[in-house]
Each structure stands twice: as structure tokens, then as C-alpha cells.
Amino acid sequence: MTYKSSIISSKWKKTQWLLKDAYFRKYVPHTLPFNQKNLSAMLDDYSTVFFKPTIGSGGKNIIRIRKTAAGCLSQMNAAQTSYTSTAHLYRDLNRFAGSKSYLLQKGIRLAKSNGKPFDIRVMVQKTRQGDWVSTALFTKIGKPGKVATNYNQGGTVKTFSHTMSGTDFSTTFTRQLESKLKKLGVAVGKNFDRHHKGFQELGLDVALDSKGKVWILEVNTRPQIYPLKAFKNKQLYYKILSYGKHYGRTK
């Protein structure tokens, strides 16, 4: 059976859908298309800015820019470059981007589990009746020294409860967070339906910052679930597959 869920590649388009709705605005980190003016403005306002492809997945080609006493430091994978001027940084980023479109996003200081930064994936799927349900929550724990938490950037996939037990947040907070994330997933599904037809599943990449605030980093329209096969208990993996049968989600 062929996969029958709409795919929207542009992260900027999907971000704009969320920004048009007052309810979601507070969840979206400041995001702008990459150009020299926006780069200067973002670095004036934030200590960390991410430069990421408008179209792309798996955490590839993401560059983290951090302000330093002498200017700023860019990092992609493990390679770092320091700059004394924004003009030089812009020139290098522009050359790196080539003809491809990039975005700038305010960096979020991620909460840590056992000393490692993580973000959360909220999987939302439609039932056969067409109702959105948040079917799975799991986490991606970053590999030290890497810019992105993604599995194919060396990150580790863990269960939500296991990851939260390694944080300083209380069990009450964790319970409330789980409920909030599931509601948020369903709300994003409904929002996307207002902009485009044919969505059957979405994967929200959500950051929890060190103060416990939730941020939607991006929404994936064809979320990968193969890392879940690494779990000893494959219940989540099979749950997603069972929900996805009617629209052609295969292993």
C-alpha cells in the first residue's frame, strides 16, 4: 500500500502556519529567513542562533552560532570556526548555503537528562475516522559535542519517562508535561489541516528548556520511526505502525 499522508518539505512554510495562529506563537522560537540583516538582528538579540536548511532532515547541515567575547563561534558537527565580525560570518554562511534556502532560529538552552541535552518527539496520527491522536512520545538525547540531537547525528533514542527521570523536574511536572504535549500535538494536527489537505501523521520536534518551557522547533510531515526498533520493548513502534496501517505507513 502506498504512503498516503501529505508531505510539506519547507520548514519556513510550516513555521508560518503556526505563527499565523496566536495560540502557537508562544511555542515557536524566533525564526527568520537567512539574510545579512536578519543574521545581525538575531545575533544582537540572542546568545545562540541556529542556521538550518529550509528543506532537510536528520539534523544535517545545521550550524550553531554562539556569541563570544571576541565575536562569535560557529560549529557544525565537531568543527568550530571563530569570527570577529558578523560580516565574515555572513560571507561564510552565504557561501555554505549556495543556492539553497536557510533559516535562522533562536537557540534554546535544552533541559538535560543525566547531564545530556535532549529534545522530545511527539508523534500524532489520524485514526481511520479522521481524528488526530498523540500516539507516542519519545526523546532524542544528544551526543556530547554535537550540534543536533538526531539519531543519525549520534543521538540516542529513549523513552519519555526514562529521560524525564534523569532531569531535575518533579514527577508531577512530568505528568503535566506529557498531557500538555499530547494536547499540543493534536492542536498542531488541526492547525495543519486548516492549511493543507491529506495529512495523516506528523512528528513534532519539541524542546524543553532548562526552565521547563516548551518550544516547537519544527514539525516533520514524514517522521522517521525506525530508531524505536532499538527499544527492548517495541510496544511504541508497533502502536505507531498499527495506527498507520490505513494510510500506508510501513516498517
N, C-alpha and C positions, 0 to 999 in steps of 0.2 A: 504494500500500500504506500502511495507517495505521501510525503510530508505536506500536510495542508494547514500550515499556520503562516500568516504574513510575516515577511522579514523586512525590516527597515534598517539599512546599514548606517545611515548618518546619525552620529551621536548628537550633533547640533540640532537636527530636526526633532529628535526625541526630547532633548532638553527644553526646547522651545514649547513643546506640547505641555510639559509640566509647568513651565514658567507662566503660561497663559492662565493657569488656574491658581487663584490666591491660596487655596488650601495647601498646594505643594511648594509654593515659593520658599517657605521657611526651611524646607528639606533639601533644597538644591544649593550646593556650594556655588559661589560666584563663578560663572563660566562665560567666556567671551571667545569669539573667533581670533585666531592668532594674527596679529599685525604689530607694527612697531609701537604705535600709540597705545594699544591695549596691553602690550608687554610692559611698557613703562608704568602705566597706571596700576597694573596688578602688582608689580614689584614695589610700588610706592605704598600700597595698601597691606600687603601680606608678606610674612617672612618666608613662606614656602609656596611655590606655584608649580603646577604640573603642566607639561606641554605634551599633548597626546593627539594621536591621529583621529580625525573626524570619523574615518572608517577604519576599523581594525579590531582585532580581538586578541585575547591571550596575554595582554599586558606588553605586547611588542611595541618597540619604538616610543616608549614613554620615557620622557626626561624629567627628572625632578630638579627644580632650581631653588636653591636656598640662598637667602641674603647672608652675607658675611661682613665683618668689619671692613674688609678691603674692597667689597663689591658683591659678587655672588659666585656660587659654585654650582655647576650643573653636573648631574650624574645620570648615566644611562647604563643599566646593568651594574657592573662594578667600576666602570671607567668614569673618572671625575676630571672636570676642567674648571679652572678658576678664571674669573673675569674681573677686570677693574672698571669696565664700563658696560652699560646696558647696550650701547651701540654695537660693541664687539659681540656680545651675546646674541643680539638680534641677527647680526650678519651670519653667525654660525648656525643658528636655528633655522634661518631662512634657507640657507644652503642645504641643510639637512632635509628640510621639508620638500625642497624641489617644487614640483608642480602639484604636490598633494596638499590637501587642506588639513590644518591642525587647529586644536582648541587650547585655550589656557584655562586652567581651573585652580581655584584657591586650594591650597594644600590643607588637609585635615590631619590634626595630630591624633592618630589612631589609638584607641584603647589597646592595652596589652594583656595577653594571657600568658602567664608564666614568663613574663619579660619579652614576649614577641608580639609585634603588631599583627592585628587581624582585621578582616572585614567579613561581612555576612552576606550570604546569597539567600534571597527569598524567592522560592520557586512558586509561581502562580499558574494555574492551569484551568481550562474550562471543562466543565462536566459535559456530558452528551446533551444536557438540557440547555447548555449555553451560559451557565452561571460560573463566575470566577471563584476559585477556591485556592487558598495558600496551602500547597500540598507538602512543602518541605522547607526547612531552614537548616543550613549548614554553614560552616565557616571556612575561610581560607587564611591560614596562618603564614605570614611572610617569612622568607628565608633571610637571616641576618645579612645586611649589606645590599640587599636587592631593593629596587625601587617599587615593584609591584608585588602583590601577594599571590598572584595567579599560580595555579598548579604547574603550568608549563614554564614558570619562572623559578621553579624550585620550591614553591609554597606547598604546604601540607593541608589536606582537607580533613576537617574534624567535625564531630557533631556539635551542635549549638550548645547543648548542656555541658559537654566536656570542656569546651573553650571557656564558657562563662564561669565555670567553677575555678578556673585559673586566674580570674580577674579579682579586683577589689570590690566589685559590685555585689550587693546583697542578693539572696535568693528571691526576695520579694521583687526587687528591681528586675531581675532576670525574667520572672514570671510575667510582669507587666510589659517588659520589652518584647517578649515573644508574642503576646496578644497584640501589641501595637504594630509590630512588623507584619503580622498576618493581615491585619486590617488595612495597613498601608499597601500591601501587595494587591489586595482586591481593589482598592481605590485606584491604584495605578492602572490596573487592567481596564476598569470602567473608563478612565480618562483616555486611554489609548483607543478604546473602541469608538470614542466620540470623534477621533481624528482620522481613523483608517479602519477599513473592514477586514475581517478574516483572521484576527489574532486568536490563537488557541492556547498559547503559553508565553510566559515572559519570565525572565530572571533578573531580579533587582540586585544590583551590587550596592550594598548599604555599608556606610562607615559608621561606626560608633566612636565618638571622640572620647578623649580622656575624662570629659565631664559627664558623659552619658547621653549626649545629644546625638540624634540620628540624622544622617545625611544620605541622600540618594546620589551616589557617584555616577551611575549610569544604569540604563535598562537594556538588557540583551533580549533581542527578539528570537534568537535561536540559541538558548543557553545549553552549554555542554553539561552532561551529567555523568560522563564516563568516570571521572575521578571518584564517584561514590561507590564504584565497584571495589575500591580498595578497602572499604569498611568491612570489618569482620561480619557485622550484622548488616545484611544487604536490604533490609526492610524498606528504607527510604528510596533506594534505587528502584525496587520493584513497584513501590507505590506510584512513583512518577511514571513508570512505564505503563502501569495499568490505567492511569488517568489519560495517558497519551495515545492509547491504542486507537481510539476513534478518529484521530487526526494524523495517524501515520508516524508517530514517534517510535522509532525502533532503537535497539540497543546501541 
